[in-house]
């Protein structure tokens, strides 16, 4: 990929979750708007950046659509089991002896 954003390479997009793809698309559209505004006011220094951002937007739309159609796999989100907080563990420990005393009576 000669032109475009390095963070949005197709291999990188495969690791993004759907929400992150939508967020990247929103940011790219916002950047394109700002670049077009700069171009209209004569303040744009890098005209090639408009082309790169357009390609990034097209790449994002392609990945999103391929996932909808099942052509491209959605990344598996690994979730770790939640650890009990110290406060919760302490409450459990305090409740256990009280429960045992109530049963012993």
N, C-alpha and C positions, 0 to 999 in steps of 0.2 A: 504494500500500500504506500504509494509515493506521496499522495496528498491525503490529508485528513488528520484526525487526532489519534495519537498513539494509544490513548486509553480506550479508544473505541474500535480496536482491531477486532475482526470477526472472532478470533480465538478468545479474546477477552470477553466479548459479549455473551459467549456460551456460559460463562461462569456467573453472569448477573442474574439476579432474581427478577421476576416480572415487574415488581414495584420499582426497582432501581432502573430498569429499562425505560419505564414511563417517566421517571424523574430525569434521566439523561436526555430523553426526547424533549421534555419541557425546557431544560436548560439550553439545548441546541437551538430550539426555535426562538428562544429569547435572545440568544447570541446573534442569530441570523437577522432578527428584527433590528437589533442595535447596529449591526454591520450595514444593513440597508439604509438605516437612518444616517449613519456617518457618511455613506456613499452619496446620499442625496444632498448633504450639506457640504460636501467637499472635504471632509475631515478624514476619510478613509486612507490609510497608508498601505495596507496590504489587500489588494483586490483578490488575490488568490485565496484568501481566507474565506470569502463568501462561497466559493466553489467547494472548499473543503468541508465547510459546515453543512452545505446542501447534501454532500455525499454522506456525511455522518447521519443526517436525518433520514436519508433513504435507507442506509444500512440498518438503523434502529427499527424503522418500519418493517423492513424485510424480516428481521429476526423475530419481531413480535408476531407478524403474520405467519411465519413458518411454525412458530410454537402453537398458534391457534389451530393450524391445520395438522399438527402432529408430525411435521417433517423434521423439525429440530427438537431435540429433547430439552425439557425444562430441567434445570439443575436440581438435584436432590438437596434439600436443606437438612443438615444434620443438627438435631437438637440434643443437647446434653440433658440428662435428668437433673431436675432442680434439686439443689441441696437445701436442706432445712436450715433456716437461719438460727443463729445461736439463741435468740430470744424465744423462738418457737420450740427449739429443742429443750430449753430450760423449762418452759411451761409444761411440756410433755413430761419431763422428769418430775416436776413438782406435783403434777396431777396424779401420777402413777402411785406414789406412796399414800396419798390421801384416799385414792380409790381402794387401795389394798387395805387400809385401816377400816374403811367403811364396810368392806366385805368380811373382815375378821370379826366384827361385832356381832 
